[in-house]
Amino acid sequence: MINPLEMMRNLENLKSQAEEMKKKAALIKATGYAMGNMIEVVATGELKIESVKIDPSLLEQDPSMLQVLVASAVNNALENVKSRLSQELGQIGQGLNLGI
């Protein structure tokens, strides 16, 4: 039988854990690279790009190649952030015994 009081306690716990996750996500940063380390992109846990660094020697290259490299570095940074977020979410899920 379902206990309504237990459900309310679980809901409060879930809300608390969600707030904790938002705070942790705001602190996460991950870096993505392309062309070795010639292009560096830093993304946050809020899936925003914080910075882009491009080696000046690449600025003399074909613009379409540079665009592809920057996109690759951005995608790499976002994948790294998603991986970190997944790790954090997994830890919270384990703490809640949800079997995640």
C-alpha positions in Angstrom: 0.0 0.0 0.0 1.3 3.5 -0.9 2.0 5.7 2.1 1.1 9.4 1.2 3.4 10.7 3.9 6.4 8.7 2.6 5.6 10.0 -0.9 5.7 13.6 0.3 9.0 13.0 2.0 10.4 11.5 -1.2 9.1 14.5 -3.2 10.8 16.9 -0.8 14.0 14.9 -1.1 13.8 14.9 -4.9 13.3 18.7 -4.9 16.3 19.2 -2.7 18.4 16.9 -4.9 17.3 18.8 -8.0 18.4 22.1 -6.5 21.7 20.5 -5.5 22.2 19.3 -9.1 21.5 22.8 -10.5 24.1 24.3 -8.2 26.7 21.6 -9.1 25.9 22.0 -12.8 26.6 25.7 -12.6 30.1 24.9 -11.3 31.0 22.3 -13.9 33.3 23.4 -16.8 34.8 21.2 -19.5 37.1 21.9 -22.3 37.0 20.7 -25.9 39.8 20.8 -28.4 40.3 20.6 -32.2 43.5 20.5 -34.3 45.5 19.3 -31.4 45.2 22.1 -28.9 45.2 24.8 -31.4 41.5 25.5 -30.8 40.2 25.3 -27.2 36.6 25.8 -26.2 35.3 25.9 -22.6 31.7 25.0 -21.9 29.8 25.2 -18.6 27.4 22.7 -17.0 24.6 25.0 -18.1 25.6 24.1 -21.7 26.9 27.6 -22.5 30.2 28.4 -24.2 32.4 30.4 -21.8 35.4 30.9 -24.0 37.0 30.1 -27.4 40.7 30.3 -28.0 42.1 30.0 -31.5 45.8 29.8 -32.3 46.6 32.9 -34.4 48.3 30.8 -37.1 44.9 29.2 -37.9 43.5 32.6 -38.8 45.4 32.5 -42.0 43.7 29.3 -43.1 40.6 28.7 -45.2 37.7 30.2 -43.3 35.5 27.1 -44.0 38.1 24.8 -42.4 38.3 27.1 -39.4 34.5 27.0 -39.0 34.5 23.2 -39.1 37.3 23.1 -36.5 35.6 25.5 -34.1 32.3 23.5 -34.4 34.3 20.3 -33.7 35.8 21.9 -30.6 32.5 23.2 -29.4 30.9 19.8 -29.8 33.8 18.1 -28.0 33.4 20.6 -25.1 29.6 20.0 -24.9 30.1 16.2 -24.9 32.6 16.5 -22.1 30.1 18.6 -20.1 27.3 16.1 -20.7 29.6 13.3 -19.5 30.4 15.2 -16.3 26.7 16.0 -15.8 25.9 12.4 -16.2 28.5 11.4 -13.6 27.0 13.9 -11.2 23.5 12.8 -11.9 24.5 9.2 -11.4 25.9 10.0 -8.0 22.7 11.8 -6.9 20.6 8.9 -8.3 22.6 6.4 -6.2 22.1 8.6 -3.1 18.3 8.4 -3.7 18.4 4.6 -4.3 16.5 5.0 -7.5 18.5 2.4 -9.4 19.9 4.9 -11.9 
